[in-house]
Amino acid sequence: MQETEPWAVAAPARRRSRRRRRLAIRGWIALGALVAVALTAGGGVLAYENTLPTSVGLNLKNGDKDVPVYSHLVLTFSRPVAPSTLGSAFSIVPATDGTLTARSGQTQYEWAPSKPLDDLTSYTVTLTPMTDQSQHRVPGGRWTFTTNIVPRISSVTGAAGAALTDGSEIDPGTPITINFNDAMQPTTLTIAVGGKPANLKWAADNRSATLSTQGMSSGPLVLSMGPGGVDQTGHRVVGMFTLKTGLYYHDREHTTALKYPALIQVPNDYYARDQNGLQAADMVFEYLAEGGITRCTAIFQNVPDLIGPMRSSRFISLKIARHYDGLLFQSGESQATASAAAADPVPQFFDTIGYTYRTNARYAPDNLMISGENVRAAEQNYFSGIPAFTVPKARPDLSGGSGAGTVTVDEHYSVYSYDPIMGTYQKTEEGHAYQDASLHQPLRIEMLIVIHTSEQLVNVGDGHGAHIHDFDLDSGGAVGIYYKGLGYSGTWSAPNGHGPLTFKLDSGQVVTLPPGLVWIDVTA
């Protein structure tokens, strides 16, 4: 076997090693060339991008619909933008107050409205052209979107569609209609009256529901709706709704407003009943005259079309007129009463042709009548200088009373019975149930007040030993107050001889007189 020389074996290995070195060198050269090309291309890209304007985008798409009213707007820029520059370029129509703050550096900003956007409203967001912080142009943009509907109560109405707001009052039995801004899913709504679920009758379109108040007791009425309800497309009711109203009797007859009160002397004997116009009175004072017969002084801030009959005044009539700063209307007065009036003058208007008249529908002397227009004419034509004055009225909110469904005033042979549905007392005197002769309806008394005071019989000096009742209406004393079927004890006072009487419960709470007829029995 022939042997191979060592140098012959090593030569091929050296050749292979040289080839590998040459390939490695060529690879590094190629890689360097590629890197050079890449670097050159990257620089071109960067240079190209640097020539582009700064882009901006909004988190809402142009033309979006059903956008929640609580949405915030987010603007995103490809380069930083100064807040002051953006503030000048940004606007939204309809104009809406809001704040624009940086959310992420100066490339993202958030606009938050100060209150929820209006529902079912088309908004336009405009960004006018500007420059960013590196002086690149920002072309701006314009986006429109429409908000979704927020289901809610749009209004609550009473009779003839009259709107009800906090403090409104409606007559007992008047239906209440709850109107919504959308078709609702009734089973999802929680509507209550006085904290109890309401029995509602829904309209066919489910956009309104009616609540019957038939049989509900007179007094405050609170209507409420809690959150969680939805409309028929799934939009949720947000927040709560509360309406504070009340069921109270109201006299709806035509009246004429007066600058100051008219105090009209009204007899209360058998032939005078039933009287015309008493339902419209703000206050009626009843007191003994002579022979166990009572007389009334009716105080009107707004006079009905007919009042009467009218009779003469008494000492207490003059005192009432002084307390309520008005004009005293009467048929005439005795010499004793005229002397008392002269000692402390009271404006008075007597039976005058062209203003008062005698009616054939009643027996004399209880047939002298006056119209509301002539009451105002007498005040304007004869006593225009009397200052304006309004009988103070405000519905009270009393506490601590006890049941008083029936109240008896023996001195006036009267019984007062409470009607919880109408929220008023009805008067019976000597077995006669009182009505207003003009309305042919029961006389409805909002508040009954029984004043206790001192009384004396005064000799009128007619030579026949005649005496008249004179009541102290200035010194104060005990009082019983009856309102909404509850009775309260307290005191009455007269700050001075020329100011309205004031009433206070034993607890110290001041009692205001409610709108409507307040009947005051003055007793010994």
HELIX and SHEET records of a PDB file:
HELIX    1   1 PRO A    6  GLU A   49  1                                  44    
HELIX    2   2 PRO A   83  ALA A   89  1                                   7    
HELIX    3   3 ALA A  159  GLY A  161  5                                   3    
HELIX    4   4 PRO A  186  THR A  188  5                                   3    
HELIX    5   5 LEU A  278  ALA A  280  5                                   3    
HELIX    6   6 PHE A  315  HIS A  323  1                                   9    
HELIX    7   7 GLN A  335  ALA A  343  1                                   9    
HELIX    8   8 GLY A  372  TYR A  382  1                                  11    
HELIX    9   9 ASP A  410  HIS A  412  5                                   3    
SHEET    1   A 4 VAL A  56  LEU A  58  0                                        
SHEET    2   A 4 LEU A  73  PHE A  77 -1                                        
SHEET    3   A 4 GLN A 108  PRO A 113 -1                                        
SHEET    4   A 4 GLY A  98  SER A 104 -1                                        
SHEET    1   B 4 ASP A  64  VAL A  67  0                                        
SHEET    2   B 4 GLY A 141  THR A 147  1                                        
SHEET    3   B 4 SER A 122  LEU A 127 -1                                        
SHEET    4   B 4 PHE A  90  VAL A  93 -1                                        
SHEET    1   C 2 MET A 130  THR A 131  0                                        
SHEET    2   C 2 ARG A 137  VAL A 138 -1                                        
SHEET    1   D 4 ILE A 153  THR A 157  0                                        
SHEET    2   D 4 ILE A 176  PHE A 180 -1                                        
SHEET    3   D 4 SER A 208  LEU A 211 -1                                        
SHEET    4   D 4 LEU A 200  TRP A 202 -1                                        
SHEET    1   E 5 GLU A 169  ILE A 170  0                                        
SHEET    2   E 5 PHE A 241  LEU A 247  1                                        
SHEET    3   E 5 GLY A 219  MET A 225 -1                                        
SHEET    4   E 5 ILE A 191  VAL A 193 -1                                        
SHEET    5   E 5 LYS A 196  PRO A 197 -1                                        
SHEET    1   F10 GLN A 348  PHE A 349  0                                        
SHEET    2   F10 LEU A 327  PHE A 329  1                                        
SHEET    3   F10 THR A 255  PRO A 267  1                                        
SHEET    4   F10 THR A 294  PRO A 304 -1                                        
SHEET    5   F10 MET A 283  LEU A 288 -1                                        
SHEET    6   F10 VAL A 518  THR A 523  1                                        
SHEET    7   F10 MET A 447  HIS A 452  1                                        
SHEET    8   F10 GLY A 477  TYR A 483 -1                                        
SHEET    9   F10 LEU A 486  SER A 493 -1                                        
SHEET   10   F10 SER A 402  GLY A 403 -1                                        
SHEET    1   G11 GLN A 348  PHE A 349  0                                        
SHEET    2   G11 LEU A 327  PHE A 329  1                                        
SHEET    3   G11 THR A 255  PRO A 267  1                                        
SHEET    4   G11 THR A 294  PRO A 304 -1                                        
SHEET    5   G11 MET A 283  LEU A 288 -1                                        
SHEET    6   G11 VAL A 518  THR A 523  1                                        
SHEET    7   G11 MET A 447  HIS A 452  1                                        
SHEET    8   G11 GLY A 477  TYR A 483 -1                                        
SHEET    9   G11 LEU A 486  SER A 493 -1                                        
SHEET   10   G11 THR A 502  LEU A 505 -1                                        
SHEET   11   G11 VAL A 510  VAL A 511 -1                                        
SHEET    1   H 3 LEU A 306  ILE A 307  0                                        
SHEET    2   H 3 LEU A 368  SER A 371 -1                                        
SHEET    3   H 3 THR A 356  ARG A 358 -1                                        
SHEET    1   I 4 THR A 406  VAL A 409  0                                        
SHEET    2   I 4 SER A 414  ASP A 419 -1                                        
SHEET    3   I 4 THR A 424  GLU A 429 -1                                        
SHEET    4   I 4 HIS A 432  ALA A 433 -1                                        
SHEET    1   J 4 THR A 406  VAL A 409  0                                        
SHEET    2   J 4 SER A 414  ASP A 419 -1                                        
SHEET    3   J 4 THR A 424  GLU A 429 -1                                        
SHEET    4   J 4 ARG A 444  ILE A 445 -1                                        
SHEET    1   K 2 GLN A 435  ASP A 436  0                                        
SHEET    2   K 2 GLN A 441  PRO A 442 -1                                        
SHEET    1   L 2 GLU A 455  ASN A 459  0                                        
SHEET    2   L 2 HIS A 467  PHE A 471 -1                                        
END                                                                             
